[in-house]
């Protein structure tokens, strides 16, 4: 069995977060949420959506080749310890979401829910090859969560 390049392992596991048990995907989403909360506090609210988009894009662009390398080296189609896909999806779910505990918690719950349930066509996206399928299905789950989150925010459904 070959080893994936170190950079790919670091990125794919989100610097080791994917090695936490149980539920590495949930740990990956939680770590992303906490890091986003810390980073976003230093960014003007008007710039936060652009920062979230930029970070999500970076996670996708770097995450696909990293996940592919780790997938090939491990011999597994979708290793549970690869959580860069949760990082990308969770960031997408938080685009244009106020940095407040209730909205962040709801964004986390929505993303994890859609990532676990995988409504159509998200389930079909995971059948795409290697790192592309690993990452893109979570992008789809993140988009579902983003849409629901924006509806909730638009209609003021989230209690203050």
Phi and psi in radians as a Rosetta constraint file:
Dihedral C 1 N 2 CA 2 C 2 CIRCULARHARMONIC -1.531 0.35
Dihedral N 2 CA 2 C 2 N 3 CIRCULARHARMONIC 2.831 0.35
Dihedral C 2 N 3 CA 3 C 3 CIRCULARHARMONIC -1.821 0.35
Dihedral N 3 CA 3 C 3 N 4 CIRCULARHARMONIC 2.506 0.35
Dihedral C 3 N 4 CA 4 C 4 CIRCULARHARMONIC -1.269 0.35
Dihedral N 4 CA 4 C 4 N 5 CIRCULARHARMONIC 2.647 0.35
Dihedral C 4 N 5 CA 5 C 5 CIRCULARHARMONIC -0.989 0.35
Dihedral N 5 CA 5 C 5 N 6 CIRCULARHARMONIC 2.577 0.35
Dihedral C 5 N 6 CA 6 C 6 CIRCULARHARMONIC -0.968 0.35
Dihedral N 6 CA 6 C 6 N 7 CIRCULARHARMONIC -0.746 0.35
Dihedral C 6 N 7 CA 7 C 7 CIRCULARHARMONIC -1.036 0.35
Dihedral N 7 CA 7 C 7 N 8 CIRCULARHARMONIC -0.705 0.35
Dihedral C 7 N 8 CA 8 C 8 CIRCULARHARMONIC -1.171 0.35
Dihedral N 8 CA 8 C 8 N 9 CIRCULARHARMONIC -0.711 0.35
Dihedral C 8 N 9 CA 9 C 9 CIRCULARHARMONIC -1.142 0.35
Dihedral N 9 CA 9 C 9 N 10 CIRCULARHARMONIC -0.755 0.35
Dihedral C 9 N 10 CA 10 C 10 CIRCULARHARMONIC -1.079 0.35
Dihedral N 10 CA 10 C 10 N 11 CIRCULARHARMONIC -0.794 0.35
Dihedral C 10 N 11 CA 11 C 11 CIRCULARHARMONIC -1.193 0.35
Dihedral N 11 CA 11 C 11 N 12 CIRCULARHARMONIC -0.863 0.35
Dihedral C 11 N 12 CA 12 C 12 CIRCULARHARMONIC -1.067 0.35
Dihedral N 12 CA 12 C 12 N 13 CIRCULARHARMONIC -0.657 0.35
Dihedral C 12 N 13 CA 13 C 13 CIRCULARHARMONIC -1.593 0.35
Dihedral N 13 CA 13 C 13 N 14 CIRCULARHARMONIC 0.096 0.35
Dihedral C 13 N 14 CA 14 C 14 CIRCULARHARMONIC 0.878 0.35
Dihedral N 14 CA 14 C 14 N 15 CIRCULARHARMONIC 0.996 0.35
Dihedral C 14 N 15 CA 15 C 15 CIRCULARHARMONIC 1.050 0.35
Dihedral N 15 CA 15 C 15 N 16 CIRCULARHARMONIC 0.668 0.35
Dihedral C 15 N 16 CA 16 C 16 CIRCULARHARMONIC 1.670 0.35
Dihedral N 16 CA 16 C 16 N 17 CIRCULARHARMONIC -0.160 0.35
Dihedral C 16 N 17 CA 17 C 17 CIRCULARHARMONIC -1.044 0.35
Dihedral N 17 CA 17 C 17 N 18 CIRCULARHARMONIC -0.605 0.35
Dihedral C 17 N 18 CA 18 C 18 CIRCULARHARMONIC -1.157 0.35
Dihedral N 18 CA 18 C 18 N 19 CIRCULARHARMONIC -0.185 0.35
Dihedral C 18 N 19 CA 19 C 19 CIRCULARHARMONIC -1.533 0.35
Dihedral N 19 CA 19 C 19 N 20 CIRCULARHARMONIC -0.130 0.35
Dihedral C 19 N 20 CA 20 C 20 CIRCULARHARMONIC -1.284 0.35
Dihedral N 20 CA 20 C 20 N 21 CIRCULARHARMONIC 2.561 0.35
Dihedral C 20 N 21 CA 21 C 21 CIRCULARHARMONIC -2.256 0.35
Dihedral N 21 CA 21 C 21 N 22 CIRCULARHARMONIC 2.742 0.35
Dihedral C 21 N 22 CA 22 C 22 CIRCULARHARMONIC -1.345 0.35
Dihedral N 22 CA 22 C 22 N 23 CIRCULARHARMONIC 2.959 0.35
Dihedral C 22 N 23 CA 23 C 23 CIRCULARHARMONIC 1.119 0.35
Dihedral N 23 CA 23 C 23 N 24 CIRCULARHARMONIC 1.111 0.35
Dihedral C 23 N 24 CA 24 C 24 CIRCULARHARMONIC -1.004 0.35
Dihedral N 24 CA 24 C 24 N 25 CIRCULARHARMONIC -0.576 0.35
Dihedral C 24 N 25 CA 25 C 25 CIRCULARHARMONIC -1.111 0.35
Dihedral N 25 CA 25 C 25 N 26 CIRCULARHARMONIC -0.704 0.35
Dihedral C 25 N 26 CA 26 C 26 CIRCULARHARMONIC -1.168 0.35
Dihedral N 26 CA 26 C 26 N 27 CIRCULARHARMONIC -0.709 0.35
Dihedral C 26 N 27 CA 27 C 27 CIRCULARHARMONIC -1.087 0.35
Dihedral N 27 CA 27 C 27 N 28 CIRCULARHARMONIC -0.696 0.35
Dihedral C 27 N 28 CA 28 C 28 CIRCULARHARMONIC -1.100 0.35
Dihedral N 28 CA 28 C 28 N 29 CIRCULARHARMONIC -0.748 0.35
Dihedral C 28 N 29 CA 29 C 29 CIRCULARHARMONIC -1.147 0.35
Dihedral N 29 CA 29 C 29 N 30 CIRCULARHARMONIC -0.744 0.35
Dihedral C 29 N 30 CA 30 C 30 CIRCULARHARMONIC -1.118 0.35
Dihedral N 30 CA 30 C 30 N 31 CIRCULARHARMONIC -0.747 0.35
Dihedral C 30 N 31 CA 31 C 31 CIRCULARHARMONIC -1.102 0.35
Dihedral N 31 CA 31 C 31 N 32 CIRCULARHARMONIC -0.706 0.35
Dihedral C 31 N 32 CA 32 C 32 CIRCULARHARMONIC -1.086 0.35
Dihedral N 32 CA 32 C 32 N 33 CIRCULARHARMONIC -0.773 0.35
Dihedral C 32 N 33 CA 33 C 33 CIRCULARHARMONIC -1.044 0.35
Dihedral N 33 CA 33 C 33 N 34 CIRCULARHARMONIC -0.824 0.35
Dihedral C 33 N 34 CA 34 C 34 CIRCULARHARMONIC -1.130 0.35
Dihedral N 34 CA 34 C 34 N 35 CIRCULARHARMONIC -0.794 0.35
Dihedral C 34 N 35 CA 35 C 35 CIRCULARHARMONIC -1.121 0.35
Dihedral N 35 CA 35 C 35 N 36 CIRCULARHARMONIC -0.692 0.35
Dihedral C 35 N 36 CA 36 C 36 CIRCULARHARMONIC -1.092 0.35
Dihedral N 36 CA 36 C 36 N 37 CIRCULARHARMONIC -0.754 0.35
Dihedral C 36 N 37 CA 37 C 37 CIRCULARHARMONIC -1.031 0.35
Dihedral N 37 CA 37 C 37 N 38 CIRCULARHARMONIC -0.765 0.35
Dihedral C 37 N 38 CA 38 C 38 CIRCULARHARMONIC -1.157 0.35
Dihedral N 38 CA 38 C 38 N 39 CIRCULARHARMONIC -0.786 0.35
Dihedral C 38 N 39 CA 39 C 39 CIRCULARHARMONIC -1.207 0.35
Dihedral N 39 CA 39 C 39 N 40 CIRCULARHARMONIC -0.806 0.35
Dihedral C 39 N 40 CA 40 C 40 CIRCULARHARMONIC -1.120 0.35
Dihedral N 40 CA 40 C 40 N 41 CIRCULARHARMONIC -0.489 0.35
Dihedral C 40 N 41 CA 41 C 41 CIRCULARHARMONIC -1.090 0.35
Dihedral N 41 CA 41 C 41 N 42 CIRCULARHARMONIC -0.415 0.35
Dihedral C 41 N 42 CA 42 C 42 CIRCULARHARMONIC -1.671 0.35
Dihedral N 42 CA 42 C 42 N 43 CIRCULARHARMONIC 0.117 0.35
Dihedral C 42 N 43 CA 43 C 43 CIRCULARHARMONIC -2.043 0.35
Dihedral N 43 CA 43 C 43 N 44 CIRCULARHARMONIC 2.351 0.35
Dihedral C 43 N 44 CA 44 C 44 CIRCULARHARMONIC -1.005 0.35
Dihedral N 44 CA 44 C 44 N 45 CIRCULARHARMONIC 2.429 0.35
Dihedral C 44 N 45 CA 45 C 45 CIRCULARHARMONIC -0.881 0.35
Dihedral N 45 CA 45 C 45 N 46 CIRCULARHARMONIC -0.663 0.35
Dihedral C 45 N 46 CA 46 C 46 CIRCULARHARMONIC -1.147 0.35
Dihedral N 46 CA 46 C 46 N 47 CIRCULARHARMONIC -0.394 0.35
Dihedral C 46 N 47 CA 47 C 47 CIRCULARHARMONIC -1.686 0.35
Dihedral N 47 CA 47 C 47 N 48 CIRCULARHARMONIC -0.220 0.35
Dihedral C 47 N 48 CA 48 C 48 CIRCULARHARMONIC -1.031 0.35
Dihedral N 48 CA 48 C 48 N 49 CIRCULARHARMONIC -0.757 0.35
Dihedral C 48 N 49 CA 49 C 49 CIRCULARHARMONIC -1.038 0.35
Dihedral N 49 CA 49 C 49 N 50 CIRCULARHARMONIC -0.674 0.35
Dihedral C 49 N 50 CA 50 C 50 CIRCULARHARMONIC -1.200 0.35
Dihedral N 50 CA 50 C 50 N 51 CIRCULARHARMONIC -0.641 0.35
Dihedral C 50 N 51 CA 51 C 51 CIRCULARHARMONIC -1.138 0.35
Dihedral N 51 CA 51 C 51 N 52 CIRCULARHARMONIC -0.749 0.35
Dihedral C 51 N 52 CA 52 C 52 CIRCULARHARMONIC -1.109 0.35
Dihedral N 52 CA 52 C 52 N 53 CIRCULARHARMONIC -0.744 0.35
Dihedral C 52 N 53 CA 53 C 53 CIRCULARHARMONIC -1.086 0.35
Dihedral N 53 CA 53 C 53 N 54 CIRCULARHARMONIC -0.785 0.35
Dihedral C 53 N 54 CA 54 C 54 CIRCULARHARMONIC -1.101 0.35
Dihedral N 54 CA 54 C 54 N 55 CIRCULARHARMONIC -0.773 0.35
Dihedral C 54 N 55 CA 55 C 55 CIRCULARHARMONIC -1.186 0.35
Dihedral N 55 CA 55 C 55 N 56 CIRCULARHARMONIC -0.677 0.35
Dihedral C 55 N 56 CA 56 C 56 CIRCULARHARMONIC -1.123 0.35
Dihedral N 56 CA 56 C 56 N 57 CIRCULARHARMONIC -0.738 0.35
Dihedral C 56 N 57 CA 57 C 57 CIRCULARHARMONIC -1.074 0.35
Dihedral N 57 CA 57 C 57 N 58 CIRCULARHARMONIC -0.771 0.35
Dihedral C 57 N 58 CA 58 C 58 CIRCULARHARMONIC -1.054 0.35
Dihedral N 58 CA 58 C 58 N 59 CIRCULARHARMONIC -0.763 0.35
Dihedral C 58 N 59 CA 59 C 59 CIRCULARHARMONIC -1.080 0.35
Dihedral N 59 CA 59 C 59 N 60 CIRCULARHARMONIC -0.662 0.35
Dihedral C 59 N 60 CA 60 C 60 CIRCULARHARMONIC -1.242 0.35
Dihedral N 60 CA 60 C 60 N 61 CIRCULARHARMONIC -0.857 0.35
Dihedral C 60 N 61 CA 61 C 61 CIRCULARHARMONIC -1.143 0.35
Dihedral N 61 CA 61 C 61 N 62 CIRCULARHARMONIC -0.687 0.35
Dihedral C 61 N 62 CA 62 C 62 CIRCULARHARMONIC -1.510 0.35
Dihedral N 62 CA 62 C 62 N 63 CIRCULARHARMONIC -0.546 0.35
Dihedral C 62 N 63 CA 63 C 63 CIRCULARHARMONIC -1.210 0.35
Dihedral N 63 CA 63 C 63 N 64 CIRCULARHARMONIC -0.630 0.35
Dihedral C 63 N 64 CA 64 C 64 CIRCULARHARMONIC -1.085 0.35
Dihedral N 64 CA 64 C 64 N 65 CIRCULARHARMONIC -0.923 0.35
Dihedral C 64 N 65 CA 65 C 65 CIRCULARHARMONIC -1.165 0.35
Dihedral N 65 CA 65 C 65 N 66 CIRCULARHARMONIC -0.582 0.35
Dihedral C 65 N 66 CA 66 C 66 CIRCULARHARMONIC -1.144 0.35
Dihedral N 66 CA 66 C 66 N 67 CIRCULARHARMONIC -0.827 0.35
Dihedral C 66 N 67 CA 67 C 67 CIRCULARHARMONIC -1.090 0.35
Dihedral N 67 CA 67 C 67 N 68 CIRCULARHARMONIC -0.657 0.35
Dihedral C 67 N 68 CA 68 C 68 CIRCULARHARMONIC -1.082 0.35
Dihedral N 68 CA 68 C 68 N 69 CIRCULARHARMONIC -0.818 0.35
Dihedral C 68 N 69 CA 69 C 69 CIRCULARHARMONIC -1.066 0.35
Dihedral N 69 CA 69 C 69 N 70 CIRCULARHARMONIC -0.799 0.35
Dihedral C 69 N 70 CA 70 C 70 CIRCULARHARMONIC -1.195 0.35
Dihedral N 70 CA 70 C 70 N 71 CIRCULARHARMONIC -0.685 0.35
Dihedral C 70 N 71 CA 71 C 71 CIRCULARHARMONIC -1.043 0.35
Dihedral N 71 CA 71 C 71 N 72 CIRCULARHARMONIC -0.840 0.35
Dihedral C 71 N 72 CA 72 C 72 CIRCULARHARMONIC -1.105 0.35
Dihedral N 72 CA 72 C 72 N 73 CIRCULARHARMONIC -0.776 0.35
Dihedral C 72 N 73 CA 73 C 73 CIRCULARHARMONIC -1.171 0.35
Dihedral N 73 CA 73 C 73 N 74 CIRCULARHARMONIC -0.627 0.35
Dihedral C 73 N 74 CA 74 C 74 CIRCULARHARMONIC -1.448 0.35
Dihedral N 74 CA 74 C 74 N 75 CIRCULARHARMONIC -0.375 0.35
Dihedral C 74 N 75 CA 75 C 75 CIRCULARHARMONIC 1.357 0.35
Dihedral N 75 CA 75 C 75 N 76 CIRCULARHARMONIC 0.146 0.35
Dihedral C 75 N 76 CA 76 C 76 CIRCULARHARMONIC -1.797 0.35
Dihedral N 76 CA 76 C 76 N 77 CIRCULARHARMONIC 2.505 0.35
Dihedral C 76 N 77 CA 77 C 77 CIRCULARHARMONIC -1.193 0.35
Dihedral N 77 CA 77 C 77 N 78 CIRCULARHARMONIC -0.770 0.35
Dihedral C 77 N 78 CA 78 C 78 CIRCULARHARMONIC -2.523 0.35
Dihedral N 78 CA 78 C 78 N 79 CIRCULARHARMONIC 1.393 0.35
Dihedral C 78 N 79 CA 79 C 79 CIRCULARHARMONIC -1.069 0.35
Dihedral N 79 CA 79 C 79 N 80 CIRCULARHARMONIC 2.351 0.35
Dihedral C 79 N 80 CA 80 C 80 CIRCULARHARMONIC -1.083 0.35
Dihedral N 80 CA 80 C 80 N 81 CIRCULARHARMONIC -0.496 0.35
Dihedral C 80 N 81 CA 81 C 81 CIRCULARHARMONIC -1.326 0.35
Dihedral N 81 CA 81 C 81 N 82 CIRCULARHARMONIC -0.161 0.35
Dihedral C 81 N 82 CA 82 C 82 CIRCULARHARMONIC -1.421 0.35
Dihedral N 82 CA 82 C 82 N 83 CIRCULARHARMONIC 1.960 0.35
Dihedral C 82 N 83 CA 83 C 83 CIRCULARHARMONIC -2.152 0.35
Dihedral N 83 CA 83 C 83 N 84 CIRCULARHARMONIC 0.118 0.35
Dihedral C 83 N 84 CA 84 C 84 CIRCULARHARMONIC -1.087 0.35
Dihedral N 84 CA 84 C 84 N 85 CIRCULARHARMONIC -0.449 0.35
Dihedral C 84 N 85 CA 85 C 85 CIRCULARHARMONIC -1.171 0.35
Dihedral N 85 CA 85 C 85 N 86 CIRCULARHARMONIC -0.668 0.35
Dihedral C 85 N 86 CA 86 C 86 CIRCULARHARMONIC -1.165 0.35
Dihedral N 86 CA 86 C 86 N 87 CIRCULARHARMONIC -0.617 0.35
Dihedral C 86 N 87 CA 87 C 87 CIRCULARHARMONIC -1.068 0.35
Dihedral N 87 CA 87 C 87 N 88 CIRCULARHARMONIC -0.853 0.35
Dihedral C 87 N 88 CA 88 C 88 CIRCULARHARMONIC -1.092 0.35
Dihedral N 88 CA 88 C 88 N 89 CIRCULARHARMONIC -0.860 0.35
Dihedral C 88 N 89 CA 89 C 89 CIRCULARHARMONIC -1.109 0.35
Dihedral N 89 CA 89 C 89 N 90 CIRCULARHARMONIC -0.714 0.35
Dihedral C 89 N 90 CA 90 C 90 CIRCULARHARMONIC -1.145 0.35
Dihedral N 90 CA 90 C 90 N 91 CIRCULARHARMONIC -0.711 0.35
Dihedral C 90 N 91 CA 91 C 91 CIRCULARHARMONIC -1.105 0.35
Dihedral N 91 CA 91 C 91 N 92 CIRCULARHARMONIC -0.688 0.35
Dihedral C 91 N 92 CA 92 C 92 CIRCULARHARMONIC -1.084 0.35
Dihedral N 92 CA 92 C 92 N 93 CIRCULARHARMONIC -0.737 0.35
Dihedral C 92 N 93 CA 93 C 93 CIRCULARHARMONIC -1.090 0.35
Dihedral N 93 CA 93 C 93 N 94 CIRCULARHARMONIC -0.395 0.35
Dihedral C 93 N 94 CA 94 C 94 CIRCULARHARMONIC -1.744 0.35
Dihedral N 94 CA 94 C 94 N 95 CIRCULARHARMONIC 0.101 0.35
Dihedral C 94 N 95 CA 95 C 95 CIRCULARHARMONIC -1.109 0.35
Dihedral N 95 CA 95 C 95 N 96 CIRCULARHARMONIC 2.250 0.35
Dihedral C 95 N 96 CA 96 C 96 CIRCULARHARMONIC 1.025 0.35
Dihedral N 96 CA 96 C 96 N 97 CIRCULARHARMONIC 0.591 0.35
Dihedral C 96 N 97 CA 97 C 97 CIRCULARHARMONIC -1.897 0.35
Dihedral N 97 CA 97 C 97 N 98 CIRCULARHARMONIC 2.286 0.35
Dihedral C 97 N 98 CA 98 C 98 CIRCULARHARMONIC -1.004 0.35
Dihedral N 98 CA 98 C 98 N 99 CIRCULARHARMONIC 2.482 0.35
Dihedral C 98 N 99 CA 99 C 99 CIRCULARHARMONIC -1.481 0.35
Dihedral N 99 CA 99 C 99 N 100 CIRCULARHARMONIC 1.337 0.35
Dihedral C 99 N 100 CA 100 C 100 CIRCULARHARMONIC -2.402 0.35
Dihedral N 100 CA 100 C 100 N 101 CIRCULARHARMONIC 2.635 0.35
Dihedral C 100 N 101 CA 101 C 101 CIRCULARHARMONIC -1.030 0.35
Dihedral N 101 CA 101 C 101 N 102 CIRCULARHARMONIC -0.671 0.35
Dihedral C 101 N 102 CA 102 C 102 CIRCULARHARMONIC -1.190 0.35
Dihedral N 102 CA 102 C 102 N 103 CIRCULARHARMONIC -0.773 0.35
Dihedral C 102 N 103 CA 103 C 103 CIRCULARHARMONIC -1.235 0.35
Dihedral N 103 CA 103 C 103 N 104 CIRCULARHARMONIC -0.646 0.35
Dihedral C 103 N 104 CA 104 C 104 CIRCULARHARMONIC -1.161 0.35
Dihedral N 104 CA 104 C 104 N 105 CIRCULARHARMONIC -0.734 0.35
Dihedral C 104 N 105 CA 105 C 105 CIRCULARHARMONIC -1.094 0.35
Dihedral N 105 CA 105 C 105 N 106 CIRCULARHARMONIC -0.771 0.35
Dihedral C 105 N 106 CA 106 C 106 CIRCULARHARMONIC -1.113 0.35
Dihedral N 106 CA 106 C 106 N 107 CIRCULARHARMONIC -0.725 0.35
Dihedral C 106 N 107 CA 107 C 107 CIRCULARHARMONIC -1.048 0.35
Dihedral N 107 CA 107 C 107 N 108 CIRCULARHARMONIC -0.681 0.35
Dihedral C 107 N 108 CA 108 C 108 CIRCULARHARMONIC -1.128 0.35
Dihedral N 108 CA 108 C 108 N 109 CIRCULARHARMONIC -0.855 0.35
Dihedral C 108 N 109 CA 109 C 109 CIRCULARHARMONIC -1.102 0.35
Dihedral N 109 CA 109 C 109 N 110 CIRCULARHARMONIC -0.774 0.35
Dihedral C 109 N 110 CA 110 C 110 CIRCULARHARMONIC -1.083 0.35
Dihedral N 110 CA 110 C 110 N 111 CIRCULARHARMONIC -0.814 0.35
Dihedral C 110 N 111 CA 111 C 111 CIRCULARHARMONIC -1.102 0.35
Dihedral N 111 CA 111 C 111 N 112 CIRCULARHARMONIC -0.826 0.35
Dihedral C 111 N 112 CA 112 C 112 CIRCULARHARMONIC -1.069 0.35
Dihedral N 112 CA 112 C 112 N 113 CIRCULARHARMONIC -0.698 0.35
Dihedral C 112 N 113 CA 113 C 113 CIRCULARHARMONIC -1.066 0.35
Dihedral N 113 CA 113 C 113 N 114 CIRCULARHARMONIC -0.868 0.35
Dihedral C 113 N 114 CA 114 C 114 CIRCULARHARMONIC -1.187 0.35
Dihedral N 114 CA 114 C 114 N 115 CIRCULARHARMONIC -0.560 0.35
Dihedral C 114 N 115 CA 115 C 115 CIRCULARHARMONIC -1.193 0.35
Dihedral N 115 CA 115 C 115 N 116 CIRCULARHARMONIC -0.631 0.35
Dihedral C 115 N 116 CA 116 C 116 CIRCULARHARMONIC -1.350 0.35
Dihedral N 116 CA 116 C 116 N 117 CIRCULARHARMONIC -0.800 0.35
Dihedral C 116 N 117 CA 117 C 117 CIRCULARHARMONIC -1.286 0.35
Dihedral N 117 CA 117 C 117 N 118 CIRCULARHARMONIC -0.649 0.35
Dihedral C 117 N 118 CA 118 C 118 CIRCULARHARMONIC 0.906 0.35
Dihedral N 118 CA 118 C 118 N 119 CIRCULARHARMONIC 1.178 0.35
Dihedral C 118 N 119 CA 119 C 119 CIRCULARHARMONIC -1.152 0.35
Dihedral N 119 CA 119 C 119 N 120 CIRCULARHARMONIC 2.749 0.35
Dihedral C 119 N 120 CA 120 C 120 CIRCULARHARMONIC -1.038 0.35
Dihedral N 120 CA 120 C 120 N 121 CIRCULARHARMONIC 2.469 0.35
Dihedral C 120 N 121 CA 121 C 121 CIRCULARHARMONIC -1.633 0.35
Dihedral N 121 CA 121 C 121 N 122 CIRCULARHARMONIC 0.283 0.35
Dihedral C 121 N 122 CA 122 C 122 CIRCULARHARMONIC -1.018 0.35
Dihedral N 122 CA 122 C 122 N 123 CIRCULARHARMONIC -0.774 0.35
Dihedral C 122 N 123 CA 123 C 123 CIRCULARHARMONIC -1.030 0.35
Dihedral N 123 CA 123 C 123 N 124 CIRCULARHARMONIC -0.671 0.35
Dihedral C 123 N 124 CA 124 C 124 CIRCULARHARMONIC -1.197 0.35
Dihedral N 124 CA 124 C 124 N 125 CIRCULARHARMONIC -0.536 0.35
Dihedral C 124 N 125 CA 125 C 125 CIRCULARHARMONIC -1.136 0.35
Dihedral N 125 CA 125 C 125 N 126 CIRCULARHARMONIC -0.529 0.35
Dihedral C 125 N 126 CA 126 C 126 CIRCULARHARMONIC -1.211 0.35
Dihedral N 126 CA 126 C 126 N 127 CIRCULARHARMONIC -0.189 0.35
Dihedral C 126 N 127 CA 127 C 127 CIRCULARHARMONIC -1.489 0.35
Dihedral N 127 CA 127 C 127 N 128 CIRCULARHARMONIC -0.089 0.35
Dihedral C 127 N 128 CA 128 C 128 CIRCULARHARMONIC -1.159 0.35
Dihedral N 128 CA 128 C 128 N 129 CIRCULARHARMONIC 2.745 0.35
Dihedral C 128 N 129 CA 129 C 129 CIRCULARHARMONIC -1.226 0.35
Dihedral N 129 CA 129 C 129 N 130 CIRCULARHARMONIC 2.487 0.35
Dihedral C 129 N 130 CA 130 C 130 CIRCULARHARMONIC 0.821 0.35
Dihedral N 130 CA 130 C 130 N 131 CIRCULARHARMONIC -2.363 0.35
Dihedral C 130 N 131 CA 131 C 131 CIRCULARHARMONIC -1.079 0.35
Dihedral N 131 CA 131 C 131 N 132 CIRCULARHARMONIC -0.490 0.35
Dihedral C 131 N 132 CA 132 C 132 CIRCULARHARMONIC -1.101 0.35
Dihedral N 132 CA 132 C 132 N 133 CIRCULARHARMONIC -0.836 0.35
Dihedral C 132 N 133 CA 133 C 133 CIRCULARHARMONIC -1.167 0.35
Dihedral N 133 CA 133 C 133 N 134 CIRCULARHARMONIC -0.649 0.35
Dihedral C 133 N 134 CA 134 C 134 CIRCULARHARMONIC -1.065 0.35
Dihedral N 134 CA 134 C 134 N 135 CIRCULARHARMONIC -0.797 0.35
Dihedral C 134 N 135 CA 135 C 135 CIRCULARHARMONIC -1.444 0.35
Dihedral N 135 CA 135 C 135 N 136 CIRCULARHARMONIC -0.751 0.35
Dihedral C 135 N 136 CA 136 C 136 CIRCULARHARMONIC -1.173 0.35
Dihedral N 136 CA 136 C 136 N 137 CIRCULARHARMONIC -0.546 0.35
Dihedral C 136 N 137 CA 137 C 137 CIRCULARHARMONIC -1.147 0.35
Dihedral N 137 CA 137 C 137 N 138 CIRCULARHARMONIC -0.582 0.35
Dihedral C 137 N 138 CA 138 C 138 CIRCULARHARMONIC -1.316 0.35
Dihedral N 138 CA 138 C 138 N 139 CIRCULARHARMONIC -0.498 0.35
Dihedral C 138 N 139 CA 139 C 139 CIRCULARHARMONIC -1.071 0.35
Dihedral N 139 CA 139 C 139 N 140 CIRCULARHARMONIC -0.760 0.35
Dihedral C 139 N 140 CA 140 C 140 CIRCULARHARMONIC -1.071 0.35
Dihedral N 140 CA 140 C 140 N 141 CIRCULARHARMONIC -0.773 0.35
Dihedral C 140 N 141 CA 141 C 141 CIRCULARHARMONIC -1.102 0.35
Dihedral N 141 CA 141 C 141 N 142 CIRCULARHARMONIC -0.677 0.35
Dihedral C 141 N 142 CA 142 C 142 CIRCULARHARMONIC -1.114 0.35
Dihedral N 142 CA 142 C 142 N 143 CIRCULARHARMONIC -0.663 0.35
Dihedral C 142 N 143 CA 143 C 143 CIRCULARHARMONIC -1.170 0.35
Dihedral N 143 CA 143 C 143 N 144 CIRCULARHARMONIC -0.726 0.35
Dihedral C 143 N 144 CA 144 C 144 CIRCULARHARMONIC -1.012 0.35
Dihedral N 144 CA 144 C 144 N 145 CIRCULARHARMONIC -0.840 0.35
Dihedral C 144 N 145 CA 145 C 145 CIRCULARHARMONIC -1.090 0.35
Dihedral N 145 CA 145 C 145 N 146 CIRCULARHARMONIC -0.689 0.35
Dihedral C 145 N 146 CA 146 C 146 CIRCULARHARMONIC -1.068 0.35
Dihedral N 146 CA 146 C 146 N 147 CIRCULARHARMONIC -0.795 0.35
Dihedral C 146 N 147 CA 147 C 147 CIRCULARHARMONIC -1.094 0.35
Dihedral N 147 CA 147 C 147 N 148 CIRCULARHARMONIC -0.836 0.35
Dihedral C 147 N 148 CA 148 C 148 CIRCULARHARMONIC -1.101 0.35
Dihedral N 148 CA 148 C 148 N 149 CIRCULARHARMONIC -0.740 0.35
Dihedral C 148 N 149 CA 149 C 149 CIRCULARHARMONIC -1.061 0.35
Dihedral N 149 CA 149 C 149 N 150 CIRCULARHARMONIC -0.744 0.35
Dihedral C 149 N 150 CA 150 C 150 CIRCULARHARMONIC -1.180 0.35
Dihedral N 150 CA 150 C 150 N 151 CIRCULARHARMONIC -0.613 0.35
Dihedral C 150 N 151 CA 151 C 151 CIRCULARHARMONIC -1.130 0.35
Dihedral N 151 CA 151 C 151 N 152 CIRCULARHARMONIC -0.797 0.35
Dihedral C 151 N 152 CA 152 C 152 CIRCULARHARMONIC -1.031 0.35
Dihedral N 152 CA 152 C 152 N 153 CIRCULARHARMONIC -0.780 0.35
Dihedral C 152 N 153 CA 153 C 153 CIRCULARHARMONIC -1.199 0.35
Dihedral N 153 CA 153 C 153 N 154 CIRCULARHARMONIC -0.726 0.35
Dihedral C 153 N 154 CA 154 C 154 CIRCULARHARMONIC -1.068 0.35
Dihedral N 154 CA 154 C 154 N 155 CIRCULARHARMONIC -0.733 0.35
Dihedral C 154 N 155 CA 155 C 155 CIRCULARHARMONIC -1.621 0.35
Dihedral N 155 CA 155 C 155 N 156 CIRCULARHARMONIC 0.109 0.35
Dihedral C 155 N 156 CA 156 C 156 CIRCULARHARMONIC 1.090 0.35
Dihedral N 156 CA 156 C 156 N 157 CIRCULARHARMONIC 0.554 0.35
Dihedral C 156 N 157 CA 157 C 157 CIRCULARHARMONIC -1.261 0.35
Dihedral N 157 CA 157 C 157 N 158 CIRCULARHARMONIC -0.525 0.35
Dihedral C 157 N 158 CA 158 C 158 CIRCULARHARMONIC -1.276 0.35
Dihedral N 158 CA 158 C 158 N 159 CIRCULARHARMONIC 2.098 0.35
Dihedral C 158 N 159 CA 159 C 159 CIRCULARHARMONIC -1.169 0.35
Dihedral N 159 CA 159 C 159 N 160 CIRCULARHARMONIC 2.611 0.35
